[in-house]
């Protein structure tokens, strides 16, 4: 599926891409080819969509139709597209020190918990969102395993090792032993 940005400034292509995605997601409307031509197939698909949504089946994209298309497309795109990549940003010079609170610490603690199900010597952590004593001990374990200096803090390099170890151990999350 092409990225939505490709269709900016191309309203017919945008309409067709939206109708096609909605149709692929199980709506009972005819799928269309994204060709930029508002022909009879596009009109038939648009009318079917309007009927499905209880709108007047005019085959014209009035504001109410665009609103419904956007809502339906957003839902369909989530269900039919790949999962969005989650990019956690830890700035190059950012350091989470003992006692620090940070929303990312919830994810870090969850990753350490999962890693601990495969490596039994990882100190247990609680999901607190704070770099508390338990989390510091688990970070020290990780830093030692990564041959990094023994410090109870999280910097970008620690984050990179943590994410690589998490992906290597958790894989797709089905709890198969990766070793």
N, C-alpha and C positions, 0 to 999 in steps of 0.2 A: 504494500500500500504506500502510495506516495505521501510525503509529508504535506500537511495542510498549507504550509507556507508557499508551496509550489503554485497554488491556485489564487493567490492574492492578485487582485486586479483582473481576474478572469471569472466573472460571476456565473457564466453557464457551466464552465468546468467545475466550479465550486459546488453548484447545485447538483450536477451529475455525480460528483464524487460523494456528496452527502447522501443522495438517494441510493447510490450503489452500496455504500456502507450500511445504510439502514436496511436495505433489502437483504444483504448478506447475513444480517443479524436476526433474520427470521420474520421481519415484517412482510405482510402479504402485499407487496408491491412489486411490479416488474423491475428487474435490474436494468440498468442502462450502461452504455459504453461511454466513458469519459472522452468525448471527442470535441467538445466546445461548440457543438451545433445543437441548437434548441429545435429538434425535430419532433416527429410524431411519437417516437419511443420515450423521449424525455417528457413530453407533455402527458402521455398516458401514465407514466410512473408518478409524475407530480399529482395528477388528478387522483390516482389511487391513494397516494399518501394523504391528500386533503380529505378524501372520504374516510380514511382510517382514523383521522384525527377529528372528524366531525366538523370540518371546515367546508365552505362552499367549494365544490370541485370545478374551479374555473380554469385550472391549468396555468394560472398566473401566480407569480411569487409576490404576493402582497405582504405587508409587514407581519400579519398574523401567521402566514405560512412560513416566513423566514424564522420567526420565533420558534414555531413548532419544529421546523427542520433542525435548528440549532440544538434544541433540547434533545430531540431524538438522535441526532448525529452524535452528540456528546456521549450519550448512553451507549450507543452502538459501537463507537470507537473504543470505548473502555472494554467492552465485551469481546470485540473481534480483533483488537490489536494486541501486540506484545506488551508485557508489563513494562512500565516505564522504569528506566534505570534510576536507582536512588543514589544520588551523589551527596555524600556527607562532606561538608567543607570544614577542614581543620587547616587554618592558615599556616603557611610555612614557618612563621615565628611564634605561633600560638602554642602555649603550654598550659595544660590543665594541671594545677598543683594540688597537693593534698588539701582537702576541705572545700575545694571548688565545687560549685554547682553549675551544671550545664545540661541542657536538654540532650545533647549527644551522649552523655554518660549513661542514659537509660539504654541506648543501643549498644554501647560498649559493654555494659554489664550483661546485657542479654547475650552478646556474642561470647563473652567470657564464660557465662553459664553453659552455653552449648558446647564450647570447647572442653569444658570440664566434664562433660558426659563421655568424651573420648579419651581425655588425659586425666587420669584419676588423681594426680598430684596437684591439680590446679586448685588454689584456695577457692572456697565457695563464696559467691557474692550475692547480695540482695539488690533488687532494682530500686535504688534510692535517688538516682540522678545527682548524687554527690560522690566525689572522690573520697570515700570514707576508708576506714582502716582495712576492711575486707577487700575492697576494690584495689587499694594500694598493694596489698599482698599479692593479688592475682596479677597486677601489672608488673610487679617485681618478678614473678614467675615467668611472665611472657618476655620481659626484657632479658632475663638470664637465658632463656631458651633461644632468643634471637642474638645472643652475644652482644648485648648493649649494656652500657653502664648501669649499675644497680641504683636506680632512683625510682621513687614511687610516683612519678609524674607521667603524663601522657603528652608527647609531642607528635609531630607529623610522622616521624620515622616509626615510633611506637604504633601509631594508628595504621601505617602501611603494613607492618608485620602482623598486627592483629587481624586486619581484613584479609590478608593472604592466608593466614592460618585458619581463619573461620571458613573461607571458601574451600580450602583443601579438606577440612574435616566435615563440615556440614553438607557440602555439595548441594544437592537439590532439596535437602531438608527431610528426606524420608527415613533418616536414622539408620542407614546402612553403614556398617563399619567400613571406613575408607581404607583401612590397613589390611 
